[in-house]
Amino acid sequence: MVQVTKDMIIAEVLALDTDLAEYFFEIGMHCLGCPSARGETVEDACAVHGADCDALLAKINAHLADKA
């Protein structure tokens, strides 16, 4: 199973499962269609949106584990 990490690019994460977009929406990142946003790392996106990166990763990785 793939584990999403802080240094992964958002486009890579969404390529794993487009349903993961909902977790980025939850942190206020509604600009996922923007090329610059999709090129950010998960850590960068969390920093910009004031979100807890570890909490976001936990949700994303739990989602992926449930689908495995």
C-alpha positions in Angstrom: 0.0 0.0 0.0 1.2 3.5 -0.8 1.7 5.9 2.0 1.3 9.6 1.3 4.1 11.7 2.8 4.6 15.4 3.5 7.0 15.8 0.6 4.6 14.3 -2.0 3.2 16.7 -4.7 -0.6 17.2 -4.5 -1.0 16.0 -8.1 0.7 12.7 -7.2 -1.7 12.3 -4.2 -4.8 13.0 -6.3 -3.5 10.6 -9.0 -3.7 7.8 -6.3 -7.4 8.5 -5.7 -9.4 11.5 -6.7 -11.6 11.1 -3.7 -8.7 12.4 -1.6 -9.6 15.9 -2.9 -12.2 16.1 -0.1 -9.5 16.1 2.5 -7.8 19.1 0.8 -11.1 20.9 0.6 -11.5 20.3 4.4 -8.4 22.4 5.0 -9.7 25.2 2.8 -7.7 24.3 -0.3 -10.4 24.8 -2.9 -8.0 25.6 -5.7 -7.0 22.0 -6.7 -7.5 22.7 -10.4 -4.9 25.5 -10.3 -1.5 24.2 -11.8 0.5 25.9 -9.0 -1.6 24.4 -6.3 -1.3 20.9 -7.7 2.5 21.4 -7.8 2.8 22.1 -4.1 3.8 19.5 -1.6 1.3 18.4 1.0 3.4 20.1 3.6 3.5 23.4 1.7 -0.3 23.3 1.2 -0.8 22.7 4.9 1.5 25.6 5.8 -0.3 28.0 3.5 -3.7 27.0 4.8 -2.8 26.7 8.5 -3.6 23.1 8.7 -2.0 20.3 10.7 -0.1 18.3 8.2 0.2 15.2 10.4 -3.6 15.1 10.9 -4.2 15.5 7.2 -1.8 12.7 6.4 -3.5 10.5 8.9 -6.9 11.0 7.3 -5.5 10.5 3.8 -3.6 7.3 4.7 -6.5 5.9 6.6 -8.7 6.5 3.5 -6.2 4.7 1.3 -5.9 1.8 3.8 -9.6 1.3 3.9 -9.7 1.0 0.1 -6.9 -1.6 0.1 
